[in-house]
Amino acid sequence: MLSTFIASLFCFGCSGMPDWPADGLASQDWVEEALEWRLRRGVDDCAGEMLALDALSLEWIANSAEIQVKIETQDWPFLAVAPELTAPLIQLHAWRLIRGEELDAQEVHKVMKRIARKSPTLRFREIRGTFK
């Protein structure tokens, strides 16, 4: 327990994580801020905090009437090798929609590649060729 506390003190990668919504319910503004922060991290950064952020943001996305994300796995070959990138892929799509931006496949590959590189649990050498 002490080691977890000490590790959290030195987790510079987690700095800047948005504060949790006061009522525990995500709003569009919070999700936008959280996703902007999240998309600059690896899939396994910040341990439990990242899992909670992912769960809250993905729940908001799933319940949103305005933001509809549809992922066709065959369109994203890296998902066959690294399914851990599914949540960040959904979050990237949603973040772009919230911001009113078009989704560009090259940009998606660039962001997913960066996330994969920052994820020690993913074997980047095995998935590098799946990014176009």
Disulfide bonds with the S-S distance in Angstrom:
Cys14-Cys46 1.78
